[in-house]
Amino acid sequence: MPVNETLATYSDWLYRSALGVYLFAILLYAVEQAFARAPRKADALVGAGAPVPGILTDEPKSELSRAERIGRMGAAMTVLGAVLHLGSLVMRGLSAGRAPWGNMYEYMSLLCLAAVVTWIVLMAKFPIRRLGAFVLTPILVLLFLGGTVLYAESAPVQPALRSYWLVIHVSVISISSGVLLIPGVTSILYLLKDSKADRFPKLPSADVLDRMSYRTTVLAFPLFTAGIICGAIWAEAAWGRFWGWDPKETVAFVSWVVYAAYLHARATAGWRGRGAAWINVAGFALNVFNLFFINLVTSGLHSYAGL
């Protein structure tokens, strides 16, 4: 099927526009973080009837400070960026007549979109909006690298990837990996907030950060597990074996073990808190290592795909 160059161009324009909107959102979040007051204790009591300053609150505009209004603008820009981002993926898929995650550039784009959507959902449930600059900055860096170093022209996928498992396996793995970026960042912030000397009074409470990291990981872990299982089934169909300890397979398995250990530690009294957070940070580091070093440096059965 010939590539529709017009749709491919629109996709690139939407991608770059999303990057610009995300950058503007980061600046707005940074202003709110710099000038907003430190959160009151009542703000941390999510689900206990206390006011939760998020993007879906019903506070009258007259009661919002200027910093809070700027933060809401940042949230609105994040939603706008996600819409543009989604449009770029849809246009890329339509231009090539296939699922838009057949190379590293597209894989990175889908992963980052999953992370942004996760962040938008979390903002609606937790008083964490002012963390937007911390969360969106690594996502913006990944998108910038994807759009420059990893960029690939719209084209049909390689023959080895022409399988319905491309739609299932790669989409599930990339979405779950994107969701897992968020608890990695919030676990790092939890460790900073939970230190003896609270040098970050404007961050949400350690309890909010801990529960947000845990709940997000609980959501992403089954998806990650399903993605690995689907990959094993595809490997058996393509290569005649379910598992071959390919570098990407190995690191994915180690990541799975680490996240399983985090969920177990989070439910164990002796490891709950800082110990569990460190395990989640280790999972985050493995996720990033798998994303870059394994995909781009090592050679293996996955290397030919650019994934």
C-alpha positions in Angstrom: 0.0 0.0 0.0 1.5 3.4 -1.0 2.1 5.9 1.7 -0.1 9.0 1.8 2.5 11.7 2.1 0.0 14.4 2.9 -1.3 12.6 6.0 2.3 11.8 7.0 3.1 15.5 6.8 0.1 16.3 8.9 1.2 13.7 11.5 4.6 15.4 11.7 3.1 18.8 12.2 0.7 17.5 14.9 3.7 15.8 16.7 5.7 19.0 16.7 2.7 21.0 17.8 2.2 18.7 20.7 5.8 19.1 21.8 5.3 22.9 21.8 2.1 22.7 23.8 3.7 20.3 26.3 6.6 22.7 26.7 4.2 25.6 27.4 2.4 23.4 29.9 5.6 22.7 31.7 6.4 26.4 32.0 2.9 27.0 33.5 3.3 24.1 36.0 6.7 25.5 37.0 5.2 28.9 37.7 2.5 27.4 39.8 5.1 25.3 41.7 7.2 28.3 42.3 4.6 30.7 43.5 1.8 28.6 45.0 1.5 28.2 48.7 2.5 25.0 50.4 -0.4 22.5 50.5 -2.5 22.4 53.7 -2.8 19.1 55.5 -6.4 19.0 54.5 -5.4 19.0 50.9 -3.7 15.6 51.3 -6.8 13.9 52.7 -8.0 12.5 49.4 -11.3 10.8 49.7 -11.9 12.1 53.2 -14.2 15.0 52.2 -11.4 17.5 52.1 -11.0 19.9 49.2 -8.7 18.5 46.5 -7.1 21.2 44.2 -7.1 19.5 40.9 -8.4 20.1 37.4 -11.9 19.0 38.2 -12.6 20.9 41.4 -15.7 23.1 41.8 -14.0 26.0 43.6 -15.3 29.4 42.4 -12.7 31.2 40.3 -12.8 34.1 42.6 -11.2 31.9 45.4 -8.4 30.7 43.2 -5.0 32.4 43.5 -3.2 33.5 40.4 -0.7 30.6 40.7 -3.6 28.1 40.9 -5.2 29.7 37.8 -1.9 29.3 35.9 -1.7 25.7 37.1 -5.2 25.1 35.6 -4.0 26.6 32.4 -1.1 24.1 32.4 -3.6 21.3 32.9 -5.7 22.5 30.0 -2.6 22.8 27.8 -1.7 19.2 28.8 -5.1 18.0 27.6 -4.7 20.0 24.4 -1.2 18.5 23.8 -2.6 15.0 24.3 -5.3 15.6 21.7 -2.7 16.8 19.2 -0.4 13.9 20.1 -3.2 11.4 19.5 -4.0 13.1 16.2 -0.3 12.6 15.1 -0.5 8.9 15.8 -3.8 8.5 14.0 -2.5 10.4 11.0 0.6 8.3 11.0 -1.4 5.1 11.0 -3.7 6.3 8.2 -0.8 7.4 6.1 0.8 4.0 6.2 -2.3 1.9 6.4 -1.2 0.1 9.5 -1.0 0.3 13.3 1.1 3.4 14.1 3.7 1.7 16.3 5.9 -0.2 13.8 9.2 1.5 14.5 11.1 3.1 17.4 9.8 6.6 16.7 6.2 5.5 16.7 6.7 3.2 19.7 8.1 6.1 21.7 5.2 8.4 20.7 2.6 5.9 21.9 4.5 5.2 25.1 4.7 9.0 25.9 1.0 9.5 25.0 0.1 6.7 27.5 2.2 8.5 30.1 0.5 11.9 29.5 -3.0 10.4 29.6 -2.2 8.6 32.8 -1.0 11.9 34.3 -4.2 13.7 33.2 -6.3 11.0 34.9 -4.2 11.2 38.1 -4.6 15.0 38.2 -8.3 14.5 38.4 -8.0 12.2 41.4 -5.1 13.5 43.4 -3.9 17.0 44.5 -0.8 16.7 42.4 -1.2 19.2 39.6 1.8 21.3 40.5 4.0 18.3 39.9 3.3 18.6 36.2 6.8 20.1 35.5 8.5 17.1 37.1 6.4 14.6 35.3 6.1 16.2 31.8 9.8 17.1 31.5 11.1 13.5 31.1 8.2 12.8 28.7 9.1 15.9 26.7 12.7 14.7 26.5 11.7 11.3 25.3 9.4 12.9 22.6 12.2 15.2 21.5 14.6 12.3 21.1 11.9 10.3 19.3 11.2 13.2 16.9 14.9 13.8 16.1 17.3 10.9 16.8 14.7 8.2 16.3 12.6 9.7 13.6 11.6 7.5 10.7 9.6 8.3 7.6 6.1 6.8 7.3 6.4 3.5 5.6 5.0 0.0 5.6 6.4 -2.3 8.3 9.0 -4.9 7.6 7.6 -8.3 6.4 8.5 -10.0 9.8 6.2 -7.5 11.6 3.2 -8.0 9.4 1.2 -9.8 12.0 -1.9 -9.1 14.1 0.5 -9.6 17.1 2.1 -6.3 16.2 -1.2 -4.6 17.1 -1.6 -6.6 20.3 1.8 -7.1 21.8 3.5 -3.8 20.9 0.5 -1.7 21.9 0.1 -3.4 25.3 3.8 -3.2 26.1 4.2 0.4 25.1 1.1 1.6 26.9 2.0 -0.3 30.1 5.6 1.0 29.9 4.3 4.5 29.5 2.0 4.2 32.5 4.9 2.9 34.6 6.9 6.0 33.9 4.6 8.0 36.1 5.0 6.0 39.4 8.7 6.0 38.7 8.8 9.8 38.9 6.4 10.0 41.8 8.4 7.4 43.8 11.5 9.6 43.3 9.5 12.6 44.6 8.3 10.5 47.5 11.8 9.7 48.5 12.6 13.4 48.4 9.5 14.4 50.4 9.9 11.6 53.0 13.4 12.7 54.0 14.0 13.9 57.6 14.5 17.4 56.5 11.5 18.4 54.5 13.2 20.7 51.9 10.3 20.4 49.5 7.3 21.8 51.4 5.4 22.6 48.2 5.3 18.9 47.1 2.1 16.9 47.9 2.3 14.9 51.1 4.4 11.7 51.1 1.2 9.7 51.7 -0.4 11.0 48.5 2.7 10.3 46.5 3.0 6.8 47.9 -0.6 5.9 47.2 -0.5 7.4 43.7 2.6 5.4 42.9 1.1 2.2 44.2 -2.3 2.5 42.5 -0.7 3.4 39.1 1.6 0.4 39.3 -1.2 -1.9 40.3 -3.0 -0.7 37.1 0.0 -1.1 34.8 1.4 -4.4 36.1 -1.3 -6.6 34.7 -1.0 -4.9 31.3 2.8 -5.3 31.4 2.3 -9.0 32.2 -0.2 -9.5 29.4 2.3 -7.7 27.0 5.1 -10.2 27.9 2.8 -13.2 27.5 1.6 -11.9 24.1 5.2 -11.4 23.1 6.0 -15.0 24.0 3.1 -16.3 21.9 4.3 -14.2 19.0 7.8 -15.4 19.4 6.7 -19.0 19.2 4.8 -18.3 16.0 7.7 -16.3 14.5 10.8 -18.1 15.8 9.5 -21.4 17.0 10.1 -20.8 20.7 8.3 -19.0 23.5 11.4 -17.7 25.2 15.0 -17.4 24.1 16.6 -15.0 26.6 17.1 -12.4 24.0 18.4 -9.2 25.6 15.1 -7.4 25.4 13.2 -10.5 26.7 15.7 -10.8 29.6 15.5 -7.2 30.7 11.7 -7.2 30.4 11.5 -10.3 32.6 13.9 -8.7 35.2 11.6 -5.6 35.1 8.6 -7.8 35.7 10.2 -9.4 38.7 11.2 -6.0 40.2 7.6 -4.6 39.8 6.2 -7.8 41.3 8.6 -7.3 44.2 7.5 -3.7 44.6 3.8 -4.7 44.8 4.7 -7.4 47.4 6.8 -5.0 49.3 4.1 -2.3 49.3 1.8 -4.8 51.0 4.4 -5.9 53.5 4.7 -3.8 56.7 8.4 -4.0 57.0 9.1 -2.8 53.4 6.2 -0.3 53.0 7.4 3.3 52.5 10.9 4.1 51.5 12.0 0.5 50.9 9.1 -0.1 48.5 9.8 3.2 46.8 13.4 2.3 46.1 12.3 -0.9 44.5 9.8 1.1 42.3 12.6 3.4 41.3 14.7 0.4 40.3 11.9 -0.8 38.1 11.7 2.7 36.6 15.5 2.6 35.9 15.2 -0.8 34.2 12.3 0.5 32.1 14.4 3.4 30.8 17.4 1.1 30.3 15.3 -1.3 28.3 13.8 1.6 26.3 17.2 3.0 25.2 20.2 0.8 25.8 18.6 -2.5 24.9 16.6 -1.1 21.9 19.4 1.0 20.5 22.8 -0.4 21.5 22.6 -4.2 21.9 21.9 -6.6 19.1 19.3 -9.3 19.3 16.2 -10.7 17.7 14.3 -7.5 18.4 16.9 -5.2 16.9 15.8 -5.5 13.3 12.4 -4.1 14.2 13.8 -0.9 15.7 11.8 -1.8 18.9 
